[in-house]
Amino acid sequence: MESSATEAPVAEPWVLRDYALVADGERGALIGPRGDVAWMCAPSWHSDAVFSGLLGGPGGFRVRPRDRWNVWGGYYEDGTLIRVSRWVTRDAVISCREALAAPAEPGRAVLLRQIRAVRGEARVLMDLDVRADYGRHSMTGLRRDGGVWQAVSGRSWLRLTGAGHARASSDGLCAELRLPEGGVHDLVLEIGAGTRADAAPPDPSALWEATGRWWADAVPDCATTAAPRDARMAYAVLNGLTSTTGGMVAAATTSLPERADTGRDYDYRYAWIRDQAYAGTAVAAHGPHPLLERTVRFVTERVLDDGPDLRPAYTVDGRPLPAERLLPLTGYPGGTNRAGNHAGRQFQLDVFGEVLQLFAAADRHGMLDGQAVRAARVAARAVRDRWEEPDAGLWELERRWWTHSRLACVVGLRDLAHRLGDAPSDDWSRLADRMLRTTRRRCLHRDGHWQRAADDTGVEAALLLPLARGAVPHGEASPALTRQAVMRHLTKDGYVYRFRHGGRPLGDAEGSFLLCGFMMALAAHAEGAPVEAMRWFERTRSACGSPGLFAEEWDVSQRQLRGNLPQAFVHALLLECAARLGPPLGGDDGLVPAGRP
């Protein structure tokens, strides 16, 4: 191996569909096709970013071929968020295996990058410039001790192992690595809270072995689902986004635009209770896996802490969301530069219904303990006391009498009435019946389908989910009529949109909503239309980036991902669809062997 200086990294955002995620539950990093770590917050999801090139920040950590004439590709090792990037140059094939080491430590991120010369000699450039607090702090106190580099950036210490011959400059560290064919070289970057690393430098082989074992233990075999590899991938994403506390972030990023220059770009690095419920219900559709237990535990704690004042979202450690603020960054093209989220202060009635549905799904696997039953009673009483109030609803809009919120609560009360105690189960069932009667009177359209709200006759795709879960008696026509109305008014080229924005054409105000595409598949399945359900499922699951990750929206005309990445609830509904629509056609759907070079 030889080492020499090279140019410092330049922060240039890339198209969203080509970013890959590595994550360990406590934090995640987005890696672009040019080998750059474009986004990473440490030590936790909602901490300040140490790499912020995705939003135009300075610094970075790049590993890429020296030859500019190269073609990029890559894949995830099956059932993991261990990513293998590959470049084919004029003279060589080079790979870089990448992961955040697991099991994770809350206060220390460990990023593993293993370079391999697959064919021919590999000439690889590496540069490192950690810039904590969204780029405000450069690396200081940079020193080399026995081939290991250490430095400080803001309130974080960092240590790089495997680049002992790198050259230090005002732009950080840079090196050229030369590997003969078949050669392997490890880089280990540690970033921790505080100002110094006390332990000895880690052993890369031991870290890789532990990380592979952690993923193997965490992600179940999904061979009986409709799409085994994608189901495992979805489970891996949910697992990677879920902290040891049980809190699952909605996405790893902030401020990625849903539509260019519209101001609809938000911070999703927090745990939405609704999203947690979707994820737990999806896991339960497949089996009683540990991720279900962690989800129930986190939701239980939040409900018992806050009762009828349950917040829609929290940090992964259960604290209130910070207020919105602007960051010292340019922002992703077409987006803004904000952190924090105002939704944490809203009243969203449907969250209580989703919590009850989550607990009911856990109960079917015998995973509802005494604490969770207490939390379920708290949630049910909140529904009883507050269901007639206007709320912000699923889409976090103005307070209105949203239909979806009421139907979600009807499903939850019915599913768990037998475990609620606190009153005879018939009382909870009667409450559900009364809510349904009132909602039908106020929100059933004269054409027989459900409308968005008591004062809005428009069509709403989110209604498909509670109707598929049994909000109305079996055999009633309104679910089928609602699905037909959604297909007529809210679909384009096989993709589903949330609702219409005034008289604007579909796709003008926002992209298709991938969550709703999977809801359509579940609704068709509940209606007894398996072929149609599979059609919607397959169409929606095609709307991912090249690494297989889903954002919130899909721009149908431009075939681009829109919004924060990866969006947890989209992966959750993919998993649920795959579990309910299985088994697969023709066996497993093309596994990528974990050991492929």
Buried (B, 14 or more C-beta within 10 A) or exposed (E): BEBEBBEBBBBEBBEBBBBBBBBBBBBBBBBBBBBBBBBBBBBBBBBBBBBBBBBBBBBBBBBBBBBEEBEBEBBBBBBBBBBBBBBBBEEBBBBBBBBBBBBBBBBBBBBBBBBBBBBBEBBBBBBBBBBBBBBBBBBEEBEBEEEBBBBBBBBBBBBBBBBBBBBBEEBBBBBBBBBEEEBEBBBBBBBBBEEEBEEEBBEBEEBBEBBBEBBEEBBBEBBBBBBBBBBBBBBBBBBBBBBBBBBBBBBBBBBBBBBEEEEBBBBBBBBBBBBBBBBBBBBBBBEBBEBBBBBBBBBBBBBBBBEBEBBBBBBBBBEEBBEEEEBEBBBBEBBBBBBBBEBBEBBBBBBBBBBBBBBBBBBEBEBBBEBBBBBBBBBBBBBBEBBEEBBBBBBBBEBBBBBBBBBBBBBBBBBBBEBBEBBEBEBBBBBBBEBBEBBBEBBBBEEBBBBBBBEBEBBBBBBBBBBBBBBBEEEEEBBBBBBBBBBEBBBEEBBBBBBBEEEEEBBEBBBBBBBBBBBBBBBBBBBEBEEBBBBBBBBBBEBBBBBBBBBBBBBBEEEBBBBBBBBBBBBBBBBBBBBBBBEBEEEBBEEEEBEEE
